[in-house]
Amino acid sequence: ATPQEAYDFVLSNARAELSNWSVTLTYGDDYSWSITAVTLDISASLENVVAEAINEAYAIGRVGTIIDAYDEVFALKHEPRYIYTSEVTKSDAHIDALLNEIKTTVDVQAQDAVWEFMPERQNPIVVTEETYGKSLDIVALKEEVMRLVNDMEPGTIEIVPDVVEPAIVAEDITSSIVQLSS
């Protein structure tokens, strides 16, 4: 095979493998986001790395004297040489943008419990319960995502945000209310 045929074959197989690769981020039953090879913008880098690997493989037995070339090719019978295309650069710019989008979807602000005085009611103090919030730690999530991305390992990551407690809960309000007279 010519170097161009080898390049076309390896690049085609690498692209086919990458087209089946993805990392999926899920949040509850309603939200799902995918990171693919396109998200990582690796196309140009993949082409360069495959070209370098093919050139390295094609140079085996073609450099130096005839004796050097023979020794190099003969050594392959006993110990094959592996050339890897693992140095493909992956852009995390799209991942950062995606994680910020996910954070916007997931984050919910905590709401303090509040009370109102309504003298027309039999029980004039009405307490509205607090609401717990949610906050996504995108630094930790990115580390988890990049572990899969760097190993090109497919997978699913379930997003679990941190709970944000309100400053005032209903129990704080009700425990401080004392009936002085009736």
Secondary structure as GFF3:
##gff-version 3
##sequence-region A 1 182
A	DSSP	alpha_helix	3	19	.	.	.	ID=ss1
A	DSSP	beta_strand	22	27	.	.	.	ID=ss2
A	DSSP	beta_strand	31	36	.	.	.	ID=ss3
A	DSSP	alpha_helix	37	40	.	.	.	ID=ss4
A	DSSP	alpha_helix	43	58	.	.	.	ID=ss5
A	DSSP	alpha_helix	66	78	.	.	.	ID=ss6
A	DSSP	alpha_helix	93	106	.	.	.	ID=ss7
A	DSSP	beta_strand	114	117	.	.	.	ID=ss8
A	DSSP	beta_strand	125	128	.	.	.	ID=ss9
A	DSSP	beta_strand	133	135	.	.	.	ID=ss10
A	DSSP	alpha_helix	138	151	.	.	.	ID=ss11
A	DSSP	beta_strand	155	158	.	.	.	ID=ss12
A	DSSP	beta_strand	162	164	.	.	.	ID=ss13
A	DSSP	alpha_helix	170	176	.	.	.	ID=ss14
###
